[in-house]
Every structure is written in C-alpha cells, then in structure tokens.
Amino acid sequence: MSMLYQFYETQRALLSPLAEFASASSKLYSHPLSPFTHTPQAPRVSAGLNLMHRLSKEYEKPEFNIHTVKIDGVEVAVQQQVAIEKPFCQLLRFKRFADDLPMLKAMKEQPTVLVVAPLSGHHSTLLRETVRELLHHHKVYITDWTDARMVPVEVGPFHLDDYVEYVQEFIRHIGPDVHVISVCQPTVPVLAAISLMASRGEKTPRTMTMMGGPIDARLSPTAVNNLAMNKSLEWFENNVVFRVPTNYPGSQRLVYPGFMQHTGFIAMNPSHHARSHYDYFMDLMRGDDESADFHTSFYDEYNAVLDMPAEYYLDTIRTVFQDFALVNGTWTVKGELVRPQDIKTTALLTIEGEKDDISGAGQTRAAHDLCTGIDPKNRFHHDAMGAGHYGIFSGRRWREDVYPRLRDFIATHQSRKAAAPKRVSAKPVVPAKAVADPVLKLVPAARRPAPAVRKTAPKAPPKRQQAK
C-alpha cells in the first residue's frame, strides 16, 4: 500500500501518450478535410477514440471563467482577484466593474458574501455556478483551497483547527457585515469559527447559511457517513494516507490523495457514471454537440481532484464522524471550547436536499438544536424538494428554488445593525430542544413537513471602470 501513490503516478505517465494519441486519432476521423472522415464507421471510430481520450487523460484544475455577469440587464465586467494568500488557501474576490453610475451605486449597496468551499476532494470551481448566481445581487468572496501536494512539507502540517482559524481570518478581513455561506463539509468548521468569535465577544457575521453539511452525522447516516463511523482512525491512517511522490513540490507530505477520493465518488454509483459515458458516446455519434458539451463540462470539473492534508482529513474523521464532538459539546479548538449557543446576533439558515446521498436528512438542520442563543425568529430552514447533494448549489433547482430563498434571507438581514455581543461565561453545552416546528412556520414557502430522521448508533470504533 505504501507504493500506491507511486504506482498511480506511473500509470498516469504511461497513459498520457495514449490519451494524446486517442485525441489526435479522433480528430483524424471527424475533421471535414480528413479523408478518413468519409470512411465507413468513421463517426463510431471517432466517438470511441474521443471517449478513450477522456477516460485516460489527466484532469487539471479548471478555471472559474467568470468574466461578465448581467445585473438588471446591464453587462458588468468581473475580475478575479486574490484578497489573501495563505499556504493552504487563497481568499478570492470576484470584483465587479461598471461605467454605469446608477449600476455602480447599486452594486456598492449590495451585501457581501463569503462562500466557504469544501476541502473534500474537488476544487472550489465546483461552486462556479453558485458564485455566478450570487454575483447578480452580491459582492462575492470564496475560499480556494490549495492542492496539498503543491505545498512544500517545510510549511508544516494543516489541521482542522487551522481550517477554523483560516475562516476566522477571512471573516475579520471582510468585516462583520459579511454573510457566510458554507457548502457541505465546511458547515462544521464554519459553525465552530463563528461560535468561537461569539464566545470571545467579537462581532460575528450578519448571517450564516449552512447547505448540506454533516452538523450531526448520526442522523440518517449515508454510505459516506457509515464508512467514516465504522472504521477505526488507525484503519484510515494505514489504508488511505500516503506520502506525495518526489515529482511534486509537496514531496513527502502526508496526504489523502485526490485520486482515492475520486475512486470513492465513482464507486458510490458506478452504473450512473457508466451510463453517462455511454450516452456521451452515442451523442458524439449522433452529432448532438450540445449534450456532448454538457457531459465534458461536468466531467472536466468532476474528474479534477486535489490531495487533502492527512492531518486535516484524520481530524475531520475523528471530530465529525466518530466523536461527534460538536453536537456533544466536547470540541476544543486550540484549547477553546466550541459553544454554538454563544452566537446571538447572527441569523441562521439551513438548507437540505430531499435526495442528498452525502449528508442525510436532518444532519444540517441539527444546527438549530445547537444555536439556541439565536432568536427563533432569526432561524430558518429550507428543504429543496427533488434536489440531490449537488442540486442544492448548482443546476436548475439551485437557480429556481434554493438561490431565491438564500437571496431573500440575506436581503432581510442586511439591514440589521452589527453589534458586538457581550462576552458570555463558559457553560457546559446542553443540547437544545428541537426547533423543527417553529422553523417550519418561519419559512413561508410551501413545502413538505420536516423529514423524519433516523438515528442510528454507529459501531463504536476501536479507540475532515470602478469596482465593487
């Protein structure tokens, strides 16, 4: 097992020439000026070679490629900038430019959002559509996590506690008027970051939105949750942690490799991916370029993965999925107890997808049981009907259902005057009474009742141009 990463790199190097050959040969059978295009079965041969190319090529980190956005019918230029650069993360800002003075004034008055992207295998560009939609009504920042294999080992380790501190630094940089949006994995460290700021008496963000995250992974556990719960920490250390090979700047750094994470994603639903590739082959044969382009766009993003620092990955497994330290009130970050009940002035919105197979029903909603210091009238929940995990932040359901709720939630609390809360005394965490019914009453949209969640006790293991 210790040589698995090296074996993967060797395989990738061997497949690279094959991928290029397949790409060139595919064009040979599809280019209108090539004589091979007019041979029998040319479309089938070209489609097969194209698919071979895509299955054997290496996928680099994609770009956001957000250069313009329309705001109230006006085309506005967007420039991607680095606001803060840390060893394991960049804070990116999507700065909007306009010559239209009324539009400029309107943009200046719009809320500022910080999107905390997951550090869980994929690049932050997976949230490209999230960012693009938010730019219509907000000033947008996003965390862009660095591939751990590109970080020299001399920089030192990166733990879950460091992740929490990064989030706090980004919030302080933007200011307390920010609205924080966490997608999937970061819901836990973001809640910890804001809790600690509240406990210290710091100003906290106006709102925090948590989308499809494992706040309480004991509720309606998914296949992903069960794996993390039922294997010991030693099993993960011995089976999925490897040293980066010598051909990368982060040589010898311990990581959870991206290719293993990608394999896990595929293994969750192999028949779906096989069918998708077959449909792509058929689309190429039929000349359905629009459907083929949609496939390539999705898999260019889906197949591009990064390595995670081993310390952070193991910390997440232990803290979130084995000790359940956040909901049990036992989590300490650099010696400070995480107390979500200390948050007073930050409004809360939780969002879950009806068909989410990554974070089960009730896992994100559990934040309401912890954040008892927030007035119930400032706590909201939304169930995205028909949406899977990715559907809550991309695609039609994100645009037509989730985003309008999020936009209105932020707008409602934008006018709230930010005030520094009084420092609270440390008290042991007492699990709050469920707030499911009040939350339902606060959300005016029609929806199904709160999903019934199934509590499952996991197997105990043996001892994650102007601008505004």
N, C-alpha and C positions, 0 to 999 in steps of 0.2 A: 504493500500500500504506500510505502514511503516514496516510491518511484512513480506514482500515478500521474502527478503533475508533469514530470519529465516525459512520461510516455505520451501524454496528451499533446505536449508541445511537439514531440517528434511526429506524431500522427498529423498534426496540423501542418507542419512543414512539408510532409510528404504529399498531402492532399492539395496544397496550394497550387503547384503546377497543373494538376488535374483540373482544378476549378477554372484556371485561366484557359486551359485547352478547351474545356467544355463550353466556356463563354464564347471564345473565338469561333469554334465549330458551329455553335448555334446560329451565330450571325451569318456564317457561310451558307446556311440552308434557309435563311429568311431574308437576306438583303436582296432588294429588287434587281440589282445589277449582277448578282452572282448567278452563274449558270446552274449551280446546284439547287437553286430555288425552284427550278422548273422540273426537277426530277420527281418520280413517284414517291409518295410518302414524305416529301420534304417538310410539310408542317409538323408531322408527327416526330420526325427526327429532330427538328429544331426545338420543339417543345420539350422533348426528352432531354436533350443536351442542356437546355436552359435550366430545367429542374435539377439536373445533376450539378450544374454550377452553383445553384443556390444552396443545395444540401451540403456541398463540400467547401464553400468559401468561408473566410473569416469575416465576422461582422464587427466593424469598428463602431466606436461611439458616434451616434447620429448627432446632427446639429438641430437646434431649435428651429432655425429658419423662419423666425417671425420678424419680418421686416416692415410690414404695414398692418394696420388694423383700421376698420371703419367704425367711427364713433358718430352716431346720429347722422349718418350719410356722408360724413367728411372723412377722407382718406388721411390717416395720420401715420407718420413715419415712426418706426420703433427701432431703437438701438440697444443692443445687449451690452451691458457694462458689468465689470467686476467691482462690487462695492467693498467687499472684504475678502482677502485671500488667506486661508488657513492651510496647514499641511494636509488635512484630510477633507477639506471642503472649501468651495468658493460660494460666497453670497452674491448671486447675480441680480442685477436690476434691469428691468425692461423699461427703458426710458423713452417716453413718447414725445415727439416733436411736432409742432404745428405753427404755421404762419397766421392762421385764422385766429384773431384776438378773442372773439367770443368763445371759440373752442378751447383756446389756451386757458381762459379764465375758468371754464367749466372743468377742465382737467385738474387745475390746481385745487379745486374744492372737492375732488373725488377722494374716497377713502384709500388708505394704503393697506395692502395685504402682504403678509409673509406666508408663502406656501412652503411648508416643510416637507420635502420629498422623502420617500422611503429610502433607507440604505439597506436594501434587501435583495440585491442581485441585479436589478435593472438600473439603468441610468435615469437621471431626473428628466430626461427628454421624454420619458414615458408619459409625463404630465404636460406635454406640449399643448394638447387641446384644452386642458384646464387653464393654462396660462393665457392662451389666445382668447378664450371666452372672458376671463377675468379682466383682460385689458380693455374691454369695452366700457367698463364702469369703474376701474380701479387703477391705482398705481401699484405695480406688482414687483415683488422680490421673490426669489426662490433659492433654496439650498441646492447646490450642485456638488454631490459627494464625489470624492476622488477615488479612482480605482486603486486599491491598496497595493497592488503590485507595482505601481508607479511611485510609491512613496519610499524613499531610502530608509533602511532599517535604523539608521543613526537618528532619525527624527524621534524615535521612541514609539511605544505602543499607543493604541487608541481604544479606550474603554467606553462602556455605556455612560459612565459618569462624565467623560469628556464630551460625549454627544450632547448631554444635558447642558453642559457649560457652553458649548457652541451655540445652542439655541438661545440661551440667555444673552450671550454677547450680541447675537444678531438682533434680538428684540430691543436691547438697550441702544444699539446703533440706530435703528429705525425710529425708536421713540415709543412711548406708551400709548399713542393714538393708533398703533398698528392693530390690525385684525389678523390673528394667526389661524392658518388652515393646515391641519395635519392629515395626511393621507396614509392610511394603513399603519405600518409599523411605527411611525413616529408619534402616534397618538399617546403612547405610554411615556416616552421621554419628554414630549412637549407638556403633558399634564404635570410631570414632575418639575420641569423647568419653571412653569408659571406658579406652581404651588410653593416652591422654594422662594421665589421672588415675593410672593404674598406674605410668607412667614417672616421674611426679613423686613417687611414694611415698605418694599419697593412698589412703585407704580406698576400695575400689570396691564396687559393689552385690553383694549375695549371688548373684544370678543375672542373666543376660541371655538373653532369648528373642528370636530373630530369625525373623520369619514372612514368607516370600515376598518377599525383597528381593534386589537386584542386587549382592551382595557381589563376585561375579566375573561381569560381564555377557558375558564371552567364551564362557561355557559355554551350549550350547543356546540361542543367541540367538533372541529372538522378534521379531515385526514392530516392536514398540516399540524394542527394542534396536538393530535394524538401521537404523532411521531416525536414531537418535542417533549411531550409529557411522559411517555412510556419508555424512553431510552435514558440511561444514566448520562450524566455530564461526561464521565470518563469515556463512554461509547462515542460521543461526538468528538472528543479530543483525539481519540485513536483512529477514527474512521473518516472524518471529513475535514480535518485540519492538516494542511501541508505547507511546506516552505516554497516560496517563489523561486523559480529557476534563475540561473545566472544571466539570462538574456534580458532581464528587466531591471529598471533602477531599484526596485524594492527587493532585489535578490536576498534570499534567506529570511525574509519576513514571513511570519506565520499567518496564513490566511485561510478563509473558507472560499475555495475557488469558485468563480462565476460559472465555469462550465459544469460543475456539480449541481449548482443551484438550477441551472437551465435544464439539466437532465431531470431533476425533480419536477420542474414545471411540466415538462413533456410527459413524464410518467403519470401525472395526475389524470391525464385524459389523452392517451396516445391515439385512440381511434378518431378523436376530433381532429387532431393535427394531421393524421394520415389522410383523412377525407379532405381536409383543406388543401393539402398538396396535390391530391388527385384532381380536385376541382380547378386548381391553378393550371395543371397540365391540360385539362380539357378547354379552359378559357383561352390558352395560347393557341391550341389547335383551331378553335372556332374564330380566332381573331378578336375576341372580346377584350380589348385592351383596357377598358375601364375596370373590369373585375380583376384582371391580372395585376393592374397597378395598385389596386386596393390591397391585394394579397402581399405584394412586395413591400408596400409601405408598412403594413402591420408587422411583417416578419423581420424587416430591417431593424425595427425597434425591439421586437420581442426576442430576437436572437442575439442582440448586443447586450452583454452582461459584464459585470465587474466583480473583482475579488473583494471580500469584506475582511477587515482586520479580525484575526482569530479572537482576540481578547473581547472585542465588542460583540462578536457573534455568540461566544460562550456566555458572556454576561447576560445577554438577552435571553438565551435559552433558560438559564438558571432563574433570573429575576422575574421574567414574564410568564414562562410556561411551566416552571417547576416549583418555585417558592411562592408564586403569586404575591410577591412582596408588596405591590402597590395596593391591591384590594385588602390584603391582610394588615396593612399599616405598619410593615416592618422594613420598608425600603429606606436606606440611607444613602445619600449622595455626598461623598467627601465628608462623611460624619454628620450630615444634617438629615433629620427625619423628613420624609416627604409627606406633607399634610394637605391633601386637596381641599379639606374643609376650611382651610385658611383663606381660600380665594373668595373674595367678597364682591368686587366691583367689575369682574369680567363676566360677560354674558356667555352662555354655553349653548351650542347647537351640535347635536349628534346626528349622524346620517348612516343608515344601514341599507344594503341592497337585499331585496327579498330573496334572491338566488345566489347570494355570496357564498362561495365554497372555500374561501380563505379565512374570513372572520365570520363565525356563525352568528345567528340571531341572538341579540341581547348583549353581545360582547362589548360593543361600543356604547350602547345605551347605559351600561353599567356605570359610566362616568357620572350620571346623575345621582347615583347612590353615594358617591364619594364627595361630590362637590356640594355638600349641604349648606355651606356658607353663602352660596349664591341664592338670591331671592328666587323662589319658584317661578315668578312671572318673567324672569330673565333666563329661564332654561327651556329649551325646545328640543324636540326630536322629530325626525322625518324618516319614514320608510319609503325607499324608492322601489315601487312595485315593478316587478319584472326585471330588475337590474341585477346583474351579477357583480363580481368584485370590480372589474374594470368599468362596468357601466355606470358606477357612481361618480366617476371623474372623467369619462370620455364617451363619445358616441351620442346618439340621439337622446337617450334618457338623461344623460348629464346636461345636455343643452336645453331640453324642453321641460324637465322635471326638477332635477337637483339644483342646477345653477340659479333658476329664478328664486327658489327658496333661500339659497345662500345669499344671493344679491340683496334680497329684501331684508333678511336678517341683519346683514352688515349695515345697510342703509338706516334701519330702525335705530341701531345703537351707535351710529356715527356721531349723533348729536350729544351723546352722553358726555358730561364733563368728567375728564380723567382726574381722579383724586387719589392721593396716597393713602392707603388704608393704615389704620393703627396697627402697630406690631402686636401680634397675638401671642399669648403664652402657650408654651408647648403642652399639649394634652395627648393622651393616647387616642388613636383612631377608633371611633365607634362606628361600625357600619350603619349607614343611614337607611331609613325605611324607604322602600322602593317608591319612585315618583312617577310610575308609568301613567297612572290615570290623570294627574294634573298636567303632565307633559302633553298628553293627547289633546286635552282641552285647549291648550295654548296654541296648537297648530291648527289654523282654520281650514286647511285644505282637506278634502275628502280623502279618507284612507282606510285601510283595514285596521282592525284592532291590533294592539301590541302583540307581536308573535309570542306564542308560548315557548319558553326556552327550557331546554332540557339540561338539568345539572347532572354532570357525570363526574364522579370522583375518579381522577386519573390514577393509574397504577403508581404507587409510590416508587420513585427511582431509588437505587441503592444509595445512597448518601452522596437579547437581538435600530427761424427756427430757434425755439425756446423749448424749454423742456419742463415736463412734469410727469 
